[in-house]
Structures are given as structure tokens and as C-alpha cells.
Amino acid sequence: MIQIAKSRPIPAPLPTRGTRHRQQLEALHTADPAACEVPDNTILHSRDGIYNDTGVKTQLRADQHDKCCYCESLFTATSYGDVEHFRPKAGYQQEWEGPLHKPGYYWLAYDWNNLFFSCQICNQDYKGNYFPLANHAAARAKTHHDDISQEKPLLLNPALDAPQHHLTFVKDAIKDLDDRGKASIKGYGLDRPELIKSRVDHLKGLQYARMVGAFKFTLPLDPREDEFLQELNLTIAEGKQAAAEATRLWREAAFDAAEFAGMVRANFPHLPQQ
Ligand SMILES: [Zn+2]
């Protein structure tokens, strides 16, 4: 994870259609608050046509450089991805795989600050409705009259929190630095085997880029340079181009737009971040 800057202005359907439907949801809740707490009720059902609008998704993707807000995978070549609600809109779980409490944060279903772009695995296989608070009993916001600023979420908010203060990486392995890091690794599945494999491959690719980037291809060739050119059937000029591209990959590996930038920054703190 890295911190994400949410751009302005807020995409069109949220302040217009989103605000109108939020007001309808709030009126439904006001009419019968108890009914909205009954398990399995769908009184406060939000409209995915609003928060899933193309303009919303496009702006989220641009802000996040097409990466998942949690795992930082560049996954859009093989899957659509979800518009994800940080505070779950339909119901919440305080405990991992615990009971689902209703209602959810229905009044934030169209709130730009509550929306992110995530891969389906982080969102659907892991986080889902899990939204634990450190002060659940005292400060859980349960209606649109309550103040979410009093809540102390255990999950890291990609826009508000600096993830590097709560979790870090030792090579490909993710480590928590406090309770919020621990909850986020579990809640977002940041230590799942498939993701660790992707991070291992990414680090190997960077090590290779660092090595190739150091090749000069001036005569007489170093034996490793000669082997590189012969194996890839490249001319010296093409080898120089490959070295320049490898150097660029290495130098930009910790940029916001780079895949797994959080892991790269933890391992190579001297690399520029922009
Ligand atoms: Zn993800």
C-alpha cells in the first residue's frame, strides 16, 4: 500500500444523482430505524449504477495509476476491478468472519472520500464487509446522524493514512508495525501466497533491471555483457537501448505509478519516489 491522493472535482454523478439517492436512503432510515437493523433487510439498498458510473471508475483508476488501492497490483489487463467502499455500505463486521451488522454506512455509498478502486481478490475474497474499529462499542457510527470522525478504524485508509508507518516489507514479506498494520494485512489479504509470488517475481525483475542497467557495452565487452547480447541475439546498439530501458525501470520503481511501490520503497529507500 501507498498513500493515494484523491483528485478533484468529484466525478459528476456523485454530487447530483448520488446526493439525491443518499437523501432518499436517509429518509427511509428516519422512517423506521429499527427495521433497518434487522438482519437480511435490504431497505437501504444503494444503486451501483451511481457509484459504479464510468466517470467515477475512470477517475479512481487515474488517481491510483490503475493499481489496486490495497495490494498495489496492476491487474486491469485481466480483470475489471471493483469500485470499493472503504466503509461498507450495506453492513459491517467488527470481527473477522463475525456476524454482519445492519445497516452499513448507507449514507457514504456515494461519498467520493469513501470510494476506491480495488482488485476483486482484495475486495471480495478478503475485506468484504470487514470494518473493525478500535473503539467499536463507544464510537461506531450507525446512522447518518453519527460522526465518523470519532471512529478509530483498524484498517488503513489509503487516502488518509501513511501505510509505511503501520506496515513494512522485508524483501517480499510484509510485516506489521502496529495493530492497524496487522488488521490491514489480514483484512486485505496482503500476505496471500499468490500476492507474495507476484512480489517475489517483481523483485527479481528489478534485480535483473539493475544488473542490465549497469552494462556499458563498450569494447572490449565484459563476458556477462557478451553473454547477454548472444543469448538475446542483440546488437551492441540494441544492448545499449536495453540497458537504458532497464535503468529507467529501476529508477522509476518506487514512483507512485509503479507496481508494488510500497514494497520497493521499503527495500530500496534511496530510490526516488517521483
Ligand atoms: Zn488488491
Boltz pocket constraint, residues with backbone or C-beta under 6 A from the ligand:
constraints:
  - pocket:
      binder: B
      contacts: [[A, 68], [A, 69], [A, 70], [A, 71], [A, 72], [A, 73], [A, 118], [A, 119], [A, 120], [A, 121], [A, 122], [A, 123], [A, 188]]
      max_distance: 6.0
